Amino acid sequence: MSLSVNTNIGAMRALSSLRATGDALAINSKQLQTGYRVADAMDDASTFSVAQGIRANLQAFSAVQGSLASGMGVGSVTQSALTNISNVIGNLQAKVTQLADGSISDGQRTIYAADFAAMTNQVSNFMSMASYNGVNLISTGSIARSFVADTAGATLTMATQSSVAAAFTAFAASSVSSATSSTAALTSLTTFQTAVGTAIGGNATDTRSLQLQSGFVDAIADAMSTGLGQLVDADIGKAAAGVQAQQVRQQLAVQQLSVANQQPAILLALVR
C-alpha cells in the first residue's frame, strides 16, 4: 500500500463511514424522539402528504362525532323527561278519577285537587327542564333539530315533540272543581297521555338513529387512525436497537479515522 501526505485514502474511507453512520443515527434518534417513522415531509414527502390527508379526515370525523354526541344528549334528556311525565300521568289519572267521583266530600275534593295541582306543576317542571345545550324539543314552539352525520354534510334530524306541550296546556286548563268537570278532564288527560306515548316512541327512534350513526363513525375513525399509525408510526424497539448499533459503529469509525490519520506519520521515519 502506497503512502502519501496529500491523499489519505484510509482516512477518506473512515470519514465516509462515519458520515453514513451519523446519518443513520440521526434517523433512528428522530424516530425515538418523535415516535414517527415519517414525522415530516423531509422523511418521506409522499407518505407525509397522504398522512396529512388522513389527519384532515380524522379532524372532520371528530367534528361529526361532536355533533352526533350533542344530538344524543338532546335525545337522552328529552327521553328522560317524557318517561318521567308518563310516570306522573298514571298518578294523575288515578287522582282525576277520584275527583270525578260525585260522592266525595268538599274536604276530600280540596285535598285531591291540591294533589292534582302539585302533580300538574311537576309535569310542567319536567317539560321546562328538558333542555340540553339550550335545546328543548318538548317546549311550545320548539322546532326539529338537525345534526351532522358524516363528513359529506348529511344530517339526521331530531323531530320536535311540541305536541306534548300543546296537549298538556289543554289538560292543565281543565277544572276539577266538580265531578262533571273532572270527568271532562279525564278525556283531556287521555289526549295528553296519547301525545306523550307517541313522543316517547318518536324520540326513541330518532335517538337510536343517532347512536347507530355515532357507532359507525367511531368505527371508521378508529380504522383510519389504525391505518395512519401503520403508515407513519415508528417501530420504537427497532429504532432503539438501531441507535445502539449506530453508536457502536460510530465509535469504530472514529477509531478507524484515528488510525488512518496516523499512517502518514510513518513517512517521517524514512527521512530521519
C-alpha positions as CSV (number, residue, x, y, z in Angstrom):
1,M,0.0,0.0,0.0
2,S,1.4,3.4,-1.1
3,L,1.7,6.2,1.5
4,S,1.0,9.8,0.6
5,V,0.9,13.0,2.7
6,N,-1.5,14.5,0.1
7,T,-4.2,11.9,-0.2
8,N,-5.1,9.6,2.7
9,I,-7.4,7.1,1.3
10,G,-7.9,5.2,4.6
11,A,-8.9,8.4,6.3
12,M,-11.3,9.2,3.5
13,R,-13.0,5.8,3.8
14,A,-13.2,6.1,7.6
15,L,-14.7,9.6,7.3
16,S,-17.3,8.4,4.7
17,S,-18.3,5.5,7.0
18,L,-18.5,8.0,10.0
19,R,-20.8,10.3,8.0
20,A,-23.1,7.4,6.9
21,T,-23.3,6.1,10.5
22,G,-24.1,9.6,11.7
23,D,-26.9,10.0,9.2
24,A,-28.4,6.6,10.2
25,L,-28.0,7.5,13.9
26,A,-29.9,10.8,13.3
27,I,-32.8,9.0,11.6
28,N,-33.1,6.4,14.4
29,S,-32.8,9.1,17.1
30,K,-35.5,11.2,15.4
31,Q,-37.8,8.2,15.4
32,L,-37.2,7.7,19.1
33,Q,-37.8,11.4,19.9
34,T,-41.0,11.8,17.8
35,G,-42.4,8.3,17.7
36,Y,-42.9,8.6,14.0
37,R,-41.2,6.9,11.1
38,V,-42.4,9.8,8.9
39,A,-42.5,12.9,11.1
40,D,-42.4,15.4,8.3
41,A,-42.0,15.8,4.6
42,M,-38.2,15.5,4.8
43,D,-38.6,11.9,5.9
44,D,-40.9,10.8,3.1
45,A,-42.7,13.5,1.1
46,S,-45.4,11.3,-0.5
47,T,-46.2,9.3,2.6
48,F,-46.3,12.5,4.7
49,S,-48.7,14.1,2.2
50,V,-51.0,11.0,2.4
51,A,-50.8,11.1,6.2
52,Q,-51.8,14.8,6.3
53,G,-54.9,14.0,4.2
54,I,-55.9,11.2,6.7
55,R,-55.3,13.6,9.6
56,A,-57.6,16.2,8.0
57,N,-60.3,13.5,7.5
58,L,-59.9,12.5,11.2
59,Q,-60.5,16.1,12.2
60,A,-63.7,16.1,10.1
61,F,-64.8,12.9,11.8
62,S,-64.1,14.4,15.2
63,A,-66.5,17.3,14.3
64,V,-69.1,14.8,13.2
65,Q,-68.7,12.8,16.4
66,G,-69.2,16.1,18.4
67,S,-72.4,16.9,16.5
68,L,-73.8,13.4,17.0
69,A,-72.9,13.4,20.7
70,S,-74.8,16.7,21.0
71,G,-77.8,15.1,19.3
72,M,-77.7,12.1,21.6
73,G,-77.6,14.4,24.6
74,V,-80.7,16.2,23.4
75,G,-82.4,12.9,22.7
76,S,-81.4,11.4,26.1
77,V,-82.6,14.4,28.1
78,T,-85.9,14.5,26.1
79,Q,-86.5,10.8,26.6
80,S,-85.9,11.1,30.3
81,A,-88.3,14.0,30.7
82,L,-91.0,12.1,28.6
83,T,-90.6,9.0,30.7
84,N,-91.0,10.9,33.9
85,I,-94.0,12.7,32.6
86,S,-95.5,9.4,31.6
87,N,-95.0,8.1,35.1
88,V,-96.8,11.0,36.6
89,I,-99.7,10.6,34.1
90,G,-100.6,7.4,35.8
91,N,-100.9,9.1,39.2
92,L,-102.8,12.0,37.5
93,Q,-105.3,9.6,36.0
94,A,-105.9,8.0,39.4
95,K,-106.3,11.4,41.1
96,V,-108.7,12.8,38.4
97,T,-110.7,9.6,38.6
98,Q,-111.1,10.2,42.4
99,L,-112.2,13.8,41.6
100,A,-114.7,12.5,39.2
101,D,-116.5,10.7,42.0
102,G,-119.5,12.7,42.9
103,S,-119.8,11.1,46.3
104,I,-116.6,12.6,47.8
105,S,-116.9,15.4,50.3
106,D,-115.9,19.0,49.7
107,G,-112.9,18.5,52.1
108,Q,-111.8,15.4,50.2
109,R,-112.1,17.3,46.9
110,T,-109.9,20.1,48.2
111,I,-107.2,17.6,49.2
112,Y,-107.4,15.7,45.9
113,A,-107.4,19.0,44.0
114,A,-104.2,20.1,45.8
115,D,-102.5,16.8,44.9
116,F,-103.7,17.3,41.3
117,A,-102.2,20.8,41.2
118,A,-98.9,19.6,42.6
119,M,-98.6,16.8,40.0
120,T,-99.5,19.1,37.2
121,N,-96.8,21.5,38.4
122,Q,-94.4,18.6,38.4
123,V,-95.2,17.8,34.8
124,S,-94.7,21.4,33.9
125,N,-91.3,21.4,35.6
126,F,-90.2,18.2,33.7
127,M,-91.1,19.9,30.5
128,S,-89.3,23.2,31.2
129,M,-86.2,21.3,32.4
130,A,-85.9,19.0,29.4
131,S,-83.2,21.2,27.9
132,Y,-79.8,20.2,26.6
133,N,-77.3,22.8,25.4
134,G,-80.2,25.3,25.0
135,V,-82.4,22.9,23.0
136,N,-85.8,21.8,24.3
137,L,-87.8,19.6,22.0
138,I,-90.9,19.5,24.2
139,S,-91.5,23.2,24.8
140,T,-94.1,25.1,22.9
141,G,-92.8,26.4,19.6
142,S,-89.8,24.1,19.5
143,I,-88.5,23.1,16.1
144,A,-86.8,20.0,14.7
145,R,-83.0,20.0,15.1
146,S,-80.6,18.5,12.6
147,F,-77.2,17.1,13.4
148,V,-74.2,16.4,11.0
149,A,-74.0,12.7,10.4
150,D,-71.0,12.3,8.1
151,T,-68.1,14.3,6.5
152,A,-70.2,14.8,3.4
153,G,-72.6,17.0,5.3
154,A,-75.6,14.6,5.6
155,T,-77.7,15.1,8.6
156,L,-80.0,13.3,11.0
157,T,-83.0,15.1,12.5
158,M,-84.5,15.0,15.9
159,A,-88.2,15.8,15.5
160,T,-89.9,18.3,17.7
161,Q,-92.2,16.9,20.4
162,S,-94.1,20.2,20.9
163,S,-97.4,18.3,20.5
164,V,-96.8,17.2,24.1
165,A,-96.7,20.8,25.3
166,A,-99.9,21.6,23.4
167,A,-101.8,18.6,24.8
168,F,-100.5,19.5,28.3
169,T,-101.6,23.1,28.0
170,A,-105.2,21.9,27.2
171,F,-105.2,19.4,30.1
172,A,-103.7,21.8,32.6
173,A,-106.6,24.2,31.9
174,S,-109.1,21.6,32.9
175,S,-111.2,22.2,36.0
176,V,-111.6,19.6,38.7
177,S,-113.9,21.6,40.9
178,S,-116.7,19.2,40.3
179,A,-117.4,15.6,39.4
180,T,-118.6,16.7,35.9
181,S,-115.6,18.9,35.1
182,S,-113.3,16.2,36.4
183,T,-114.9,13.7,34.1
184,A,-114.2,16.0,31.2
185,A,-110.6,16.4,32.4
186,L,-110.2,12.6,32.1
187,T,-110.8,13.0,28.3
188,S,-108.2,15.7,28.1
189,L,-105.8,13.7,30.1
190,T,-106.2,10.7,27.7
191,T,-105.3,13.0,24.8
192,F,-102.2,14.2,26.7
193,Q,-101.3,10.6,27.5
194,T,-101.5,9.6,23.9
195,A,-99.3,12.6,22.8
196,V,-96.7,11.6,25.4
197,G,-96.7,8.0,24.3
198,T,-96.3,9.0,20.7
199,A,-93.5,11.4,21.6
200,I,-91.7,8.7,23.6
201,G,-91.7,6.3,20.6
202,G,-90.7,9.0,18.1
203,N,-87.9,10.5,20.2
204,A,-86.5,7.0,21.0
205,T,-86.4,6.2,17.2
206,D,-84.5,9.4,16.4
207,T,-82.1,9.0,19.3
208,R,-81.4,5.4,18.3
209,S,-80.6,6.5,14.8
210,L,-78.0,9.0,16.2
211,Q,-76.5,6.3,18.4
212,L,-76.1,3.8,15.5
213,Q,-74.6,6.5,13.3
214,S,-72.2,7.5,16.1
215,G,-71.1,3.9,16.5
216,F,-70.5,3.7,12.7
217,V,-68.5,6.9,12.6
218,D,-66.4,5.8,15.6
219,A,-65.6,2.6,13.8
220,I,-64.5,4.4,10.7
221,A,-62.4,6.9,12.7
222,D,-60.7,4.0,14.6
223,A,-59.9,2.2,11.3
224,M,-58.5,5.4,9.9
225,S,-56.4,6.0,13.0
226,T,-55.1,2.4,12.8
227,G,-54.2,2.9,9.1
228,L,-52.5,6.2,9.9
229,G,-50.4,4.6,12.6
230,Q,-49.3,1.8,10.3
231,L,-48.3,4.4,7.7
232,V,-46.2,6.8,9.8
233,D,-45.6,5.3,13.3
234,A,-42.0,4.2,14.1
235,D,-41.1,0.8,15.4
236,I,-39.7,2.1,18.7
237,G,-38.0,-1.2,19.5
238,K,-36.3,-1.4,16.2
239,A,-35.3,2.3,16.4
240,A,-33.8,1.9,19.8
241,A,-31.8,-1.1,18.7
242,G,-30.7,0.9,15.7
243,V,-29.4,3.7,17.9
244,Q,-27.3,1.4,19.9
245,A,-25.9,-0.3,16.9
246,Q,-25.1,3.0,15.1
247,Q,-23.4,4.3,18.3
248,V,-21.1,1.3,18.3
249,R,-20.4,1.8,14.5
250,Q,-19.8,5.5,15.1
251,Q,-17.1,4.7,17.8
252,L,-15.4,2.2,15.5
253,A,-15.4,4.7,12.6
254,V,-13.8,7.3,14.9
255,Q,-11.1,4.8,15.8
256,Q,-10.5,3.8,12.2
257,L,-10.2,7.5,11.3
258,S,-7.7,8.0,14.1
259,V,-5.6,5.1,12.8
260,A,-5.8,6.3,9.2
261,N,-4.7,9.8,10.2
262,Q,-1.6,8.3,11.9
263,Q,-0.4,6.4,8.9
264,P,1.2,9.4,7.1
265,A,3.4,9.8,10.2
266,I,5.2,6.6,9.1
267,L,6.8,8.7,6.3
268,L,8.8,10.6,8.9
269,A,10.8,7.5,9.6
270,L,12.0,7.5,6.0
271,V,13.6,10.9,6.2
272,R,15.4,10.7,9.5
